[in-house]
Amino acid sequence: MENRPVNNRPQTEALARDLEREIFAAIRDRDIEALDAVLADDFVYRAPGQPDVHKAAFLKNIASIPVEILEVWSDDMKVSVYADIAVLTGVQQARIRNQEGKEETGSQAFCDIFSRREAKWLLVLAYSVELPIK
């Protein structure tokens, strides 16, 4: 999806949701090129108790995920807009097939922060916390 300047809150919220779905699809497909296009050069991924992961390492980690990702989606996604910042929160679900061929579903609470830079929305920070398996 082409990023474009957005002047009102409903359009920005819709754009942020679309970008998030594109990110989920890129992770599922290990589409590093698509991910690279929406991550800011100073992008940081954070998780509790882990060191910060910057853009190049994040892309490398996604490319080398050792399981087959069958589906990625979000429950309860909410968007808040603050001028040139959009904050998305929700629960990311992923259904995978592990190395033994067994399907599993995992959940992470997440917060993704997008910033509009030179008329393009980019993901600048992603934060997630693993949730217990239901």
N, CA, C and O atoms as CSV, one atom per row, in Angstrom:
chain,resi,resn,atom,element,x,y,z
A,1,MET,N,N,0.839,-1.183,0.000
A,1,MET,CA,C,0.000,0.000,0.000
A,1,MET,C,C,0.878,1.238,0.000
A,1,MET,O,O,1.849,1.321,0.751
A,2,GLU,N,N,0.542,2.170,-0.820
A,2,GLU,CA,C,1.308,3.405,-0.917
A,2,GLU,C,C,1.029,4.265,0.307
A,2,GLU,O,O,-0.126,4.481,0.675
A,3,ASN,N,N,2.081,4.748,0.927
A,3,ASN,CA,C,1.905,5.687,2.026
A,3,ASN,C,C,1.615,7.048,1.440
A,3,ASN,O,O,2.137,7.394,0.380
A,4,ARG,N,N,0.804,7.812,2.105
A,4,ARG,CA,C,0.471,9.146,1.639
A,4,ARG,C,C,0.152,10.010,2.850
A,4,ARG,O,O,-0.225,9.501,3.905
A,5,PRO,N,N,0.306,11.332,2.690
A,5,PRO,CA,C,-0.056,12.188,3.815
A,5,PRO,C,C,-1.542,12.047,4.108
A,5,PRO,O,O,-2.355,11.942,3.190
A,6,VAL,N,N,-1.885,12.046,5.361
A,6,VAL,CA,C,-3.283,11.941,5.747
A,6,VAL,C,C,-3.573,13.097,6.687
A,6,VAL,O,O,-2.825,13.348,7.632
A,7,ASN,N,N,-4.664,13.796,6.420
A,7,ASN,CA,C,-4.948,14.997,7.196
A,7,ASN,C,C,-6.029,14.821,8.243
A,7,ASN,O,O,-6.231,15.711,9.069
A,8,ASN,N,N,-6.735,13.687,8.231
A,8,ASN,CA,C,-7.742,13.540,9.269
A,8,ASN,C,C,-7.609,12.208,9.972
A,8,ASN,O,O,-7.081,11.235,9.434
A,9,ARG,N,N,-8.106,12.202,11.189
A,9,ARG,CA,C,-7.944,11.049,12.073
A,9,ARG,C,C,-8.519,9.751,11.501
A,9,ARG,O,O,-7.815,8.741,11.533
A,10,PRO,N,N,-9.745,9.708,10.980
A,10,PRO,CA,C,-10.260,8.429,10.459
A,10,PRO,C,C,-9.406,7.861,9.325
A,10,PRO,O,O,-9.194,6.651,9.260
A,11,GLN,N,N,-8.912,8.727,8.429
A,11,GLN,CA,C,-8.051,8.245,7.350
A,11,GLN,C,C,-6.730,7.717,7.911
A,11,GLN,O,O,-6.227,6.690,7.454
A,12,THR,N,N,-6.174,8.408,8.888
A,12,THR,CA,C,-4.915,7.971,9.494
A,12,THR,C,C,-5.107,6.645,10.203
A,12,THR,O,O,-4.257,5.761,10.094
A,13,GLU,N,N,-6.205,6.485,10.928
A,13,GLU,CA,C,-6.480,5.221,11.612
A,13,GLU,C,C,-6.604,4.082,10.599
A,13,GLU,O,O,-6.054,3.002,10.815
A,14,ALA,N,N,-7.314,4.309,9.510
A,14,ALA,CA,C,-7.477,3.278,8.477
A,14,ALA,C,C,-6.137,2.945,7.836
A,14,ALA,O,O,-5.839,1.774,7.600
A,15,LEU,N,N,-5.331,3.954,7.553
A,15,LEU,CA,C,-4.017,3.724,6.966
A,15,LEU,C,C,-3.135,2.912,7.906
A,15,LEU,O,O,-2.443,1.993,7.469
A,16,ALA,N,N,-3.155,3.246,9.195
A,16,ALA,CA,C,-2.349,2.523,10.180
A,16,ALA,C,C,-2.780,1.050,10.255
A,16,ALA,O,O,-1.933,0.160,10.324
A,17,ARG,N,N,-4.076,0.799,10.241
A,17,ARG,CA,C,-4.565,-0.592,10.252
A,17,ARG,C,C,-4.125,-1.338,9.000
A,17,ARG,O,O,-3.733,-2.503,9.072
A,18,ASP,N,N,-4.189,-0.668,7.851
A,18,ASP,CA,C,-3.750,-1.296,6.600
A,18,ASP,C,C,-2.254,-1.613,6.645
A,18,ASP,O,O,-1.829,-2.691,6.229
A,19,LEU,N,N,-1.466,-0.673,7.149
A,19,LEU,CA,C,-0.022,-0.912,7.257
A,19,LEU,C,C,0.273,-2.075,8.197
A,19,LEU,O,O,1.155,-2.891,7.929
A,20,GLU,N,N,-0.464,-2.146,9.289
A,20,GLU,CA,C,-0.261,-3.249,10.240
A,20,GLU,C,C,-0.568,-4.587,9.576
A,20,GLU,O,O,0.177,-5.551,9.753
A,21,ARG,N,N,-1.662,-4.653,8.813
A,21,ARG,CA,C,-1.993,-5.901,8.108
A,21,ARG,C,C,-0.911,-6.254,7.086
A,21,ARG,O,O,-0.589,-7.427,6.898
A,22,GLU,N,N,-0.356,-5.243,6.429
A,22,GLU,CA,C,0.744,-5.485,5.484
A,22,GLU,C,C,1.970,-6.034,6.208
A,22,GLU,O,O,2.654,-6.920,5.696
A,23,ILE,N,N,2.241,-5.514,7.379
A,23,ILE,CA,C,3.379,-6.005,8.167
A,23,ILE,C,C,3.140,-7.460,8.568
A,23,ILE,O,O,4.048,-8.285,8.465
A,24,PHE,N,N,1.932,-7.782,9.024
A,24,PHE,CA,C,1.619,-9.167,9.379
A,24,PHE,C,C,1.820,-10.088,8.181
A,24,PHE,O,O,2.393,-11.168,8.322
A,25,ALA,N,N,1.354,-9.670,7.000
A,25,ALA,CA,C,1.505,-10.489,5.791
A,25,ALA,C,C,2.980,-10.635,5.419
A,25,ALA,O,O,3.415,-11.712,5.012
A,26,ALA,N,N,3.740,-9.567,5.555
A,26,ALA,CA,C,5.171,-9.634,5.226
A,26,ALA,C,C,5.900,-10.573,6.182
A,26,ALA,O,O,6.791,-11.309,5.758
A,27,ILE,N,N,5.540,-10.560,7.457
A,27,ILE,CA,C,6.149,-11.484,8.421
A,27,ILE,C,C,5.758,-12.913,8.069
A,27,ILE,O,O,6.611,-13.801,8.038
A,28,ARG,N,N,4.475,-13.141,7.804
A,28,ARG,CA,C,4.006,-14.485,7.434
A,28,ARG,C,C,4.769,-15.018,6.221
A,28,ARG,O,O,5.180,-16.178,6.196
A,29,ASP,N,N,4.954,-14.158,5.217
A,29,ASP,CA,C,5.590,-14.570,3.966
A,29,ASP,C,C,7.103,-14.399,3.974
A,29,ASP,O,O,7.770,-14.703,2.985
A,30,ARG,N,N,7.647,-13.912,5.090
A,30,ARG,CA,C,9.076,-13.606,5.183
A,30,ARG,C,C,9.509,-12.693,4.034
A,30,ARG,O,O,10.571,-12.874,3.438
A,31,ASP,N,N,8.659,-11.710,3.742
A,31,ASP,CA,C,8.903,-10.761,2.652
A,31,ASP,C,C,9.719,-9.594,3.205
A,31,ASP,O,O,9.176,-8.566,3.608
A,32,ILE,N,N,11.020,-9.782,3.210
A,32,ILE,CA,C,11.933,-8.810,3.815
A,32,ILE,C,C,11.890,-7.482,3.070
A,32,ILE,O,O,12.006,-6.424,3.688
A,33,GLU,N,N,11.726,-7.525,1.763
A,33,GLU,CA,C,11.652,-6.303,0.968
A,33,GLU,C,C,10.444,-5.452,1.388
A,33,GLU,O,O,10.563,-4.239,1.562
A,34,ALA,N,N,9.296,-6.094,1.545
A,34,ALA,CA,C,8.088,-5.372,1.959
A,34,ALA,C,C,8.255,-4.814,3.374
A,34,ALA,O,O,7.856,-3.681,3.645
A,35,LEU,N,N,8.840,-5.602,4.273
A,35,LEU,CA,C,9.074,-5.120,5.641
A,35,LEU,C,C,10.048,-3.952,5.656
A,35,LEU,O,O,9.829,-2.958,6.348
A,36,ASP,N,N,11.115,-4.076,4.896
A,36,ASP,CA,C,12.125,-3.026,4.835
A,36,ASP,C,C,11.504,-1.693,4.421
A,36,ASP,O,O,11.914,-0.637,4.902
A,37,ALA,N,N,10.518,-1.745,3.532
A,37,ALA,CA,C,9.886,-0.529,3.013
A,37,ALA,C,C,9.051,0.206,4.060
A,37,ALA,O,O,8.839,1.413,3.936
A,38,VAL,N,N,8.573,-0.497,5.090
A,38,VAL,CA,C,7.731,0.163,6.098
A,38,VAL,C,C,8.437,0.371,7.439
A,38,VAL,O,O,7.862,0.963,8.352
A,39,LEU,N,N,9.669,-0.107,7.564
A,39,LEU,CA,C,10.429,0.122,8.793
A,39,LEU,C,C,11.325,1.339,8.626
A,39,LEU,O,O,12.029,1.465,7.624
A,40,ALA,N,N,11.300,2.227,9.601
A,40,ALA,CA,C,12.205,3.376,9.593
A,40,ALA,C,C,13.639,2.887,9.747
A,40,ALA,O,O,13.877,1.814,10.302
A,41,ASP,N,N,14.582,3.663,9.263
A,41,ASP,CA,C,15.994,3.274,9.397
A,41,ASP,C,C,16.391,3.136,10.859
A,41,ASP,O,O,17.269,2.338,11.189
A,42,ASP,N,N,15.750,3.912,11.747
A,42,ASP,CA,C,16.067,3.843,13.175
A,42,ASP,C,C,15.064,2.969,13.942
A,42,ASP,O,O,14.915,3.113,15.155
A,43,PHE,N,N,14.383,2.071,13.238
A,43,PHE,CA,C,13.413,1.156,13.848
A,43,PHE,C,C,14.049,0.354,14.981
A,43,PHE,O,O,15.214,-0.035,14.909
A,44,VAL,N,N,13.253,0.113,16.038
A,44,VAL,CA,C,13.676,-0.699,17.185
A,44,VAL,C,C,12.535,-1.636,17.557
A,44,VAL,O,O,11.377,-1.224,17.632
A,45,TYR,N,N,12.879,-2.909,17.792
A,45,TYR,CA,C,11.935,-3.888,18.338
A,45,TYR,C,C,12.350,-4.152,19.778
A,45,TYR,O,O,13.524,-4.381,20.071
A,46,ARG,N,N,11.357,-4.116,20.681
A,46,ARG,CA,C,11.635,-4.358,22.102
A,46,ARG,C,C,10.706,-5.423,22.649
A,46,ARG,O,O,9.546,-5.533,22.253
A,47,ALA,N,N,11.247,-6.205,23.570
A,47,ALA,CA,C,10.483,-7.200,24.322
A,47,ALA,C,C,11.069,-7.235,25.727
A,47,ALA,O,O,12.266,-7.009,25.904
A,48,PRO,N,N,10.237,-7.516,26.728
A,48,PRO,CA,C,10.722,-7.517,28.109
A,48,PRO,C,C,11.901,-8.473,28.299
A,48,PRO,O,O,11.881,-9.617,27.844
A,49,GLY,N,N,12.921,-7.969,28.983
A,49,GLY,CA,C,14.073,-8.793,29.321
A,49,GLY,C,C,15.006,-9.100,28.163
A,49,GLY,O,O,15.947,-9.879,28.319
A,50,GLN,N,N,14.763,-8.507,27.013
A,50,GLN,CA,C,15.589,-8.754,25.831
A,50,GLN,C,C,16.284,-7.460,25.412
A,50,GLN,O,O,15.775,-6.369,25.671
A,51,PRO,N,N,17.442,-7.579,24.766
A,51,PRO,CA,C,18.082,-6.356,24.253
A,51,PRO,C,C,17.288,-5.804,23.063
A,51,PRO,O,O,16.570,-6.539,22.385
A,52,ASP,N,N,17.429,-4.520,22.829
A,52,ASP,CA,C,16.803,-3.907,21.661
A,52,ASP,C,C,17.307,-4.582,20.390
A,52,ASP,O,O,18.476,-4.955,20.294
A,53,VAL,N,N,16.415,-4.733,19.421
A,53,VAL,CA,C,16.767,-5.295,18.114
A,53,VAL,C,C,16.514,-4.200,17.088
A,53,VAL,O,O,15.392,-3.714,16.945
A,54,HIS,N,N,17.574,-3.816,16.373
A,54,HIS,CA,C,17.460,-2.756,15.385
A,54,HIS,C,C,17.091,-3.341,14.023
A,54,HIS,O,O,17.065,-4.559,13.849
A,55,LYS,N,N,16.814,-2.483,13.081
A,55,LYS,CA,C,16.224,-2.857,11.797
A,55,LYS,C,C,16.925,-4.026,11.106
A,55,LYS,O,O,16.271,-5.018,10.784
A,56,ALA,N,N,18.213,-3.940,10.874
A,56,ALA,CA,C,18.919,-4.989,10.129
A,56,ALA,C,C,18.800,-6.340,10.827
A,56,ALA,O,O,18.556,-7.354,10.174
A,57,ALA,N,N,18.970,-6.363,12.140
A,57,ALA,CA,C,18.876,-7.624,12.889
A,57,ALA,C,C,17.434,-8.134,12.901
A,57,ALA,O,O,17.206,-9.342,12.827
A,58,PHE,N,N,16.464,-7.229,12.991
A,58,PHE,CA,C,15.059,-7.626,12.972
A,58,PHE,C,C,14.735,-8.307,11.639
A,58,PHE,O,O,14.125,-9.376,11.620
A,59,LEU,N,N,15.137,-7.697,10.540
A,59,LEU,CA,C,14.880,-8.282,9.217
A,59,LEU,C,C,15.548,-9.650,9.088
A,59,LEU,O,O,14.965,-10.584,8.538
A,60,LYS,N,N,16.760,-9.758,9.593
A,60,LYS,CA,C,17.485,-11.044,9.556
A,60,LYS,C,C,16.735,-12.092,10.383
A,60,LYS,O,O,16.614,-13.243,9.963
A,61,ASN,N,N,16.232,-11.696,11.558
A,61,ASN,CA,C,15.480,-12.619,12.409
A,61,ASN,C,C,14.211,-13.107,11.719
A,61,ASN,O,O,13.887,-14.293,11.784
A,62,ILE,N,N,13.493,-12.202,11.059
A,62,ILE,CA,C,12.268,-12.590,10.352
A,62,ILE,C,C,12.602,-13.558,9.224
A,62,ILE,O,O,11.908,-14.558,9.040
A,63,ALA,N,N,13.647,-13.274,8.477
A,63,ALA,CA,C,14.036,-14.131,7.343
A,63,ALA,C,C,14.407,-15.536,7.795
A,63,ALA,O,O,14.279,-16.490,7.027
A,64,SER,N,N,14.868,-15.669,9.036
A,64,SER,CA,C,15.355,-16.972,9.493
A,64,SER,C,C,14.423,-17.668,10.487
A,64,SER,O,O,14.851,-18.578,11.196
A,65,ILE,N,N,13.167,-17.256,10.547
A,65,ILE,CA,C,12.216,-17.932,11.440
A,65,ILE,C,C,12.183,-19.414,11.057
A,65,ILE,O,O,11.952,-19.739,9.892
A,66,PRO,N,N,12.409,-20.314,12.015
A,66,PRO,CA,C,12.586,-21.731,11.689
A,66,PRO,C,C,11.293,-22.544,11.512
A,66,PRO,O,O,11.352,-23.753,11.291
A,67,VAL,N,N,10.136,-21.891,11.608
A,67,VAL,CA,C,8.873,-22.615,11.479
A,67,VAL,C,C,8.095,-22.064,10.285
A,67,VAL,O,O,8.404,-20.987,9.775
A,68,GLU,N,N,7.096,-22.804,9.853
A,68,GLU,CA,C,6.226,-22.328,8.786
A,68,GLU,C,C,5.117,-21.487,9.423
A,68,GLU,O,O,4.364,-21.974,10.266
A,69,ILE,N,N,5.027,-20.241,9.016
A,69,ILE,CA,C,3.982,-19.366,9.534
A,69,ILE,C,C,2.772,-19.520,8.626
A,69,ILE,O,O,2.827,-19.179,7.444
A,70,LEU,N,N,1.691,-20.028,9.174
A,70,LEU,CA,C,0.489,-20.291,8.394
A,70,LEU,C,C,-0.429,-19.070,8.321
A,70,LEU,O,O,-1.078,-18.824,7.305
A,71,GLU,N,N,-0.469,-18.314,9.419
A,71,GLU,CA,C,-1.405,-17.192,9.489
A,71,GLU,C,C,-0.970,-16.241,10.591
A,71,GLU,O,O,-0.480,-16.674,11.634
A,72,VAL,N,N,-1.147,-14.947,10.361
A,72,VAL,CA,C,-0.897,-13.919,11.378
A,72,VAL,C,C,-2.073,-12.951,11.336
A,72,VAL,O,O,-2.469,-12.491,10.265
A,73,TRP,N,N,-2.629,-12.645,12.507
A,73,TRP,CA,C,-3.748,-11.718,12.571
A,73,TRP,C,C,-3.746,-11.035,13.926
A,73,TRP,O,O,-2.962,-11.376,14.812
A,74,SER,N,N,-4.636,-10.066,14.073
A,74,SER,CA,C,-4.702,-9.329,15.325
A,74,SER,C,C,-6.115,-9.342,15.871
A,74,SER,O,O,-7.093,-9.221,15.133
A,75,ASP,N,N,-6.197,-9.490,17.176
A,75,ASP,CA,C,-7.454,-9.337,17.887
A,75,ASP,C,C,-7.415,-7.992,18.608
A,75,ASP,O,O,-6.379,-7.577,19.128
A,76,ASP,N,N,-8.546,-7.333,18.626
A,76,ASP,CA,C,-8.704,-6.132,19.441
A,76,ASP,C,C,-7.702,-5.034,19.088
A,76,ASP,O,O,-7.165,-4.382,19.983
A,77,MET,N,N,-7.440,-4.820,17.780
A,77,MET,CA,C,-6.513,-3.766,17.389
A,77,MET,C,C,-7.180,-2.403,17.583
A,77,MET,O,O,-8.309,-2.171,17.151
A,78,LYS,N,N,-6.447,-1.517,18.242
A,78,LYS,CA,C,-6.925,-0.155,18.459
A,78,LYS,C,C,-5.852,0.813,17.978
A,78,LYS,O,O,-4.656,0.534,18.062
A,79,VAL,N,N,-6.309,1.967,17.468
A,79,VAL,CA,C,-5.398,2.979,16.946
A,79,VAL,C,C,-5.647,4.295,17.672
A,79,VAL,O,O,-6.792,4.706,17.866
A,80,SER,N,N,-4.567,4.945,18.068
A,80,SER,CA,C,-4.625,6.307,18.598
A,80,SER,C,C,-3.717,7.164,17.726
A,80,SER,O,O,-2.610,6.754,17.378
A,81,VAL,N,N,-4.194,8.360,17.374
A,81,VAL,CA,C,-3.431,9.246,16.490
A,81,VAL,C,C,-3.089,10.526,17.235
A,81,VAL,O,O,-3.945,11.138,17.873
A,82,TYR,N,N,-1.821,10.923,17.145
A,82,TYR,CA,C,-1.322,12.139,17.769
A,82,TYR,C,C,-0.496,12.883,16.724
A,82,TYR,O,O,0.718,12.699,16.640
A,83,ALA,N,N,-1.159,13.727,15.926
A,83,ALA,CA,C,-0.496,14.485,14.848
A,83,ALA,C,C,0.212,13.515,13.900
A,83,ALA,O,O,-0.454,12.781,13.171
A,84,ASP,N,N,1.535,13.499,13.897
A,84,ASP,CA,C,2.294,12.650,12.978
A,84,ASP,C,C,2.731,11.327,13.603
A,84,ASP,O,O,3.681,10.698,13.136
A,85,ILE,N,N,2.040,10.911,14.650
A,85,ILE,CA,C,2.316,9.631,15.321
A,85,ILE,C,C,1.015,8.831,15.385
A,85,ILE,O,O,-0.035,9.363,15.748
A,86,ALA,N,N,1.096,7.560,15.033
A,86,ALA,CA,C,-0.043,6.644,15.180
A,86,ALA,C,C,0.426,5.479,16.036
A,86,ALA,O,O,1.469,4.883,15.770
A,87,VAL,N,N,-0.345,5.159,17.059
A,87,VAL,CA,C,-0.012,4.080,17.989
A,87,VAL,C,C,-1.067,2.986,17.843
A,87,VAL,O,O,-2.262,3.237,18.000
A,88,LEU,N,N,-0.611,1.768,17.540
A,88,LEU,CA,C,-1.512,0.621,17.436
A,88,LEU,C,C,-1.237,-0.319,18.584
A,88,LEU,O,O,-0.084,-0.595,18.914
A,89,THR,N,N,-2.303,-0.811,19.194
A,89,THR,CA,C,-2.170,-1.815,20.238
A,89,THR,C,C,-3.131,-2.951,19.923
A,89,THR,O,O,-4.134,-2.762,19.234
A,90,GLY,N,N,-2.815,-4.113,20.430
A,90,GLY,CA,C,-3.689,-5.256,20.232
A,90,GLY,C,C,-3.004,-6.538,20.643
A,90,GLY,O,O,-1.983,-6.535,21.331
A,91,VAL,N,N,-3.591,-7.628,20.205
A,91,VAL,CA,C,-3.015,-8.944,20.449
A,91,VAL,C,C,-2.766,-9.591,19.087
A,91,VAL,O,O,-3.699,-9.842,18.324
A,92,GLN,N,N,-1.515,-9.851,18.804
A,92,GLN,CA,C,-1.137,-10.517,17.559
A,92,GLN,C,C,-1.198,-12.017,17.773
A,92,GLN,O,O,-0.625,-12.544,18.727
A,93,GLN,N,N,-1.887,-12.690,16.893
A,93,GLN,CA,C,-1.993,-14.143,16.936
A,93,GLN,C,C,-1.196,-14.708,15.749
A,93,GLN,O,O,-1.187,-14.115,14.670
A,94,ALA,N,N,-0.549,-15.815,15.943
A,94,ALA,CA,C,0.158,-16.478,14.852
A,94,ALA,C,C,-0.080,-17.981,14.954
A,94,ALA,O,O,0.098,-18.590,16.009
A,95,ARG,N,N,-0.483,-18.553,13.837
A,95,ARG,CA,C,-0.637,-20.013,13.748
A,95,ARG,C,C,0.528,-20.518,12.917
A,95,ARG,O,O,0.743,-20.085,11.785
A,96,ILE,N,N,1.276,-21.448,13.507
A,96,ILE,CA,C,2.497,-21.948,12.852
A,96,ILE,C,C,2.468,-23.473,12.779
A,96,ILE,O,O,1.688,-24.141,13.458
A,97,ARG,N,N,3.337,-23.987,11.941
A,97,ARG,CA,C,3.592,-25.422,11.912
A,97,ARG,C,C,5.053,-25.595,12.320
A,97,ARG,O,O,5.958,-25.106,11.644
A,98,ASN,N,N,5.273,-26.299,13.439
A,98,ASN,CA,C,6.635,-26.446,13.943
A,98,ASN,C,C,7.413,-27.487,13.139
A,98,ASN,O,O,6.884,-28.089,12.205
A,99,GLN,N,N,8.672,-27.689,13.517
A,99,GLN,CA,C,9.535,-28.616,12.773
A,99,GLN,C,C,9.031,-30.054,12.804
A,99,GLN,O,O,9.380,-30.843,11.926
A,100,GLU,N,N,8.221,-30.407,13.791
A,100,GLU,CA,C,7.660,-31.762,13.874
A,100,GLU,C,C,6.347,-31.879,13.099
A,100,GLU,O,O,5.745,-32.952,13.063
A,101,GLY,N,N,5.898,-30.780,12.478
A,101,GLY,CA,C,4.669,-30.802,11.700
A,101,GLY,C,C,3.410,-30.495,12.502
A,101,GLY,O,O,2.307,-30.539,11.957
A,102,LYS,N,N,3.554,-30.189,13.771
A,102,LYS,CA,C,2.409,-29.897,14.627
A,102,LYS,C,C,2.040,-28.410,14.522
A,102,LYS,O,O,2.915,-27.544,14.529
A,103,GLU,N,N,0.736,-28.127,14.423
A,103,GLU,CA,C,0.276,-26.740,14.392
A,103,GLU,C,C,0.122,-26.209,15.810
A,103,GLU,O,O,-0.357,-26.903,16.707
A,104,GLU,N,N,0.542,-24.959,15.986
A,104,GLU,CA,C,0.449,-24.283,17.269
A,104,GLU,C,C,0.013,-22.840,17.033
A,104,GLU,O,O,0.231,-22.280,15.958
A,105,THR,N,N,-0.600,-22.253,18.045
A,105,THR,CA,C,-0.977,-20.848,17.966
A,105,THR,C,C,-0.355,-20.119,19.150
A,105,THR,O,O,-0.438,-20.583,20.287
A,106,GLY,N,N,0.259,-18.990,18.879
A,106,GLY,CA,C,0.856,-18.166,19.918
A,106,GLY,C,C,0.266,-16.777,19.886
A,106,GLY,O,O,-0.264,-16.333,18.868
A,107,SER,N,N,0.361,-16.095,21.012
A,107,SER,CA,C,-0.206,-14.753,21.135
A,107,SER,C,C,0.811,-13.808,21.751
A,107,SER,O,O,1.580,-14.185,22.636
A,108,GLN,N,N,0.799,-12.573,21.266
A,108,GLN,CA,C,1.633,-11.526,21.832
A,108,GLN,C,C,0.820,-10.245,21.927
A,108,GLN,O,O,0.188,-9.838,20.952
A,109,ALA,N,N,0.830,-9.613,23.081
A,109,ALA,CA,C,0.297,-8.262,23.182
A,109,ALA,C,C,1.335,-7.352,22.535
A,109,ALA,O,O,2.535,-7.516,22.753
A,110,PHE,N,N,0.866,-6.391,21.739
A,110,PHE,CA,C,1.828,-5.546,21.039
A,110,PHE,C,C,1.430,-4.078,21.073
A,110,PHE,O,O,0.269,-3.722,21.274
A,111,CYS,N,N,2.427,-3.257,20.870
A,111,CYS,CA,C,2.265,-1.826,20.664
A,111,CYS,C,C,3.219,-1.448,19.535
A,111,CYS,O,O,4.433,-1.606,19.663
A,112,ASP,N,N,2.668,-0.948,18.430
A,112,ASP,CA,C,3.479,-0.500,17.297
A,112,ASP,C,C,3.279,0.996,17.127
A,112,ASP,O,O,2.156,1.499,17.167
A,113,ILE,N,N,4.385,1.691,16.938
A,113,ILE,CA,C,4.336,3.141,16.796
A,113,ILE,C,C,4.829,3.520,15.405
A,113,ILE,O,O,5.947,3.196,15.004
A,114,PHE,N,N,3.949,4.222,14.681
A,114,PHE,CA,C,4.266,4.718,13.350
A,114,PHE,C,C,4.484,6.223,13.424
A,114,PHE,O,O,3.833,6.921,14.202
A,115,SER,N,N,5.405,6.707,12.609
A,115,SER,CA,C,5.671,8.136,12.521
A,115,SER,C,C,5.593,8.555,11.055
A,115,SER,O,O,6.117,7.869,10.178
A,116,ARG,N,N,4.940,9.679,10.799
A,116,ARG,CA,C,4.900,10.191,9.428
A,116,ARG,C,C,6.155,11.020,9.219
A,116,ARG,O,O,6.389,12.020,9.897
A,117,ARG,N,N,6.953,10.574,8.264
A,117,ARG,CA,C,8.210,11.246,7.943
A,117,ARG,C,C,8.240,11.536,6.450
A,117,ARG,O,O,8.183,10.624,5.625
A,118,GLU,N,N,8.329,12.800,6.120
A,118,GLU,CA,C,8.343,13.223,4.715
A,118,GLU,C,C,7.193,12.578,3.945
A,118,GLU,O,O,7.402,11.992,2.883
A,119,ALA,N,N,6.000,12.687,4.474
A,119,ALA,CA,C,4.754,12.223,3.848
A,119,ALA,C,C,4.664,10.702,3.732
A,119,ALA,O,O,3.849,10.198,2.959
A,120,LYS,N,N,5.474,9.969,4.472
A,120,LYS,CA,C,5.407,8.507,4.449
A,120,LYS,C,C,5.313,8.009,5.884
A,120,LYS,O,O,6.063,8.451,6.754
A,121,TRP,N,N,4.381,7.081,6.126
A,121,TRP,CA,C,4.235,6.489,7.451
A,121,TRP,C,C,5.192,5.314,7.587
A,121,TRP,O,O,5.199,4.418,6.743
A,122,LEU,N,N,6.003,5.310,8.646
A,122,LEU,CA,C,6.987,4.256,8.890
A,122,LEU,C,C,6.850,3.735,10.319
A,122,LEU,O,O,6.535,4.485,11.243
A,123,LEU,N,N,7.090,2.446,10.477
A,123,LEU,CA,C,7.097,1.846,11.813
A,123,LEU,C,C,8.431,2.180,12.467
A,123,LEU,O,O,9.489,1.825,11.948
A,124,VAL,N,N,8.376,2.867,13.610
A,124,VAL,CA,C,9.603,3.284,14.287
A,124,VAL,C,C,9.910,2.449,15.519
A,124,VAL,O,O,11.071,2.298,15.899
A,125,LEU,N,N,8.858,1.900,16.150
A,125,LEU,CA,C,9.072,1.098,17.350
A,125,LEU,C,C,7.997,0.023,17.447
A,125,LEU,O,O,6.812,0.292,17.250
A,126,ALA,N,N,8.419,-1.176,17.748
A,126,ALA,CA,C,7.498,-2.289,17.996
A,126,ALA,C,C,7.841,-2.883,19.349
A,126,ALA,O,O,9.010,-3.124,19.651
A,127,TYR,N,N,6.830,-3.115,20.156
A,127,TYR,CA,C,7.016,-3.682,21.489
A,127,TYR,C,C,6.021,-4.823,21.627
A,127,TYR,O,O,4.845,-4.665,21.300
A,128,SER,N,N,6.485,-5.973,22.111
A,128,SER,CA,C,5.545,-7.083,22.296
A,128,SER,C,C,5.896,-7.889,23.542
A,128,SER,O,O,7.038,-7.930,23.998
A,129,VAL,N,N,4.844,-8.534,24.071
A,129,VAL,CA,C,4.969,-9.383,25.254
A,129,VAL,C,C,4.265,-10.695,24.946
A,129,VAL,O,O,3.084,-10.700,24.600
A,130,GLU,N,N,4.985,-11.815,25.071
A,130,GLU,CA,C,4.380,-13.144,24.870
A,130,GLU,C,C,3.276,-13.352,25.893
A,130,GLU,O,O,3.433,-13.039,27.073
A,131,LEU,N,N,2.161,-13.885,25.423
A,131,LEU,CA,C,1.059,-14.200,26.317
A,131,LEU,C,C,0.988,-15.711,26.527
A,131,LEU,O,O,1.417,-16.472,25.660
A,132,PRO,N,N,0.463,-16.148,27.642
A,132,PRO,CA,C,0.345,-17.591,27.885
A,132,PRO,C,C,-0.553,-18.235,26.831
A,132,PRO,O,O,-1.499,-17.617,26.343
A,133,ILE,N,N,-0.245,-19.467,26.493
A,133,ILE,CA,C,-1.069,-20.220,25.544
A,133,ILE,C,C,-2.365,-20.581,26.233
A,133,ILE,O,O,-2.376,-21.051,27.371
A,134,LYS,N,N,-3.463,-20.352,25.520
A,134,LYS,CA,C,-4.793,-20.636,26.089
A,134,LYS,C,C,-5.123,-22.107,25.998
A,134,LYS,O,O,-6.199,-22.525,26.427
